[in-house]
Amino acid sequence: MKGLAKLFAIAAAVMAAGYPANAAPLDTMSEVGDAIQACWTPPSDAGNATVTLSFSFKRDGTLIGPPRPTAITVDGDAKAKKAFVDAATTALQKCLPLNFSPKLAQGVAGSVFTLRFDSPKK
């Protein structure tokens, strides 16, 4: 039983690693993209793949609804495509909430953004 508790503790620590909550506020969309890309780890067997996600933020740095894939280029079957899209979605989710500056928070709320996730990580 102790081994299982230790495993859950390790998993929680790994899942919590993402955009640091105490990081300086993000002032530009370029900084937002960089912060999200820092959380991105493509599947090791993805080859040369890309997915573009479309999403909208609330002022508090969380998402309005789930991200939506708008363009997918992945070699392989449906399972490979799903794994790559899931990895990109997970990268986005583990970075949230983002810490927007007040000015950026006012400007991004409700706007639709897209971000491309590439493999191999560049």
Secondary structure, DSSP 8 states (H G I E B T S, - for coil): -HHHHHHHHHHHHHHH-SS-TTS--B-SHHHHHHHHHHT----TT--SEEEEEEEEB-TTS-BSS--EEEEEE-SS-HHHHHHHHHHHHHHHHHT-S--B-HHHHHHHBT-EEEEEEEES--
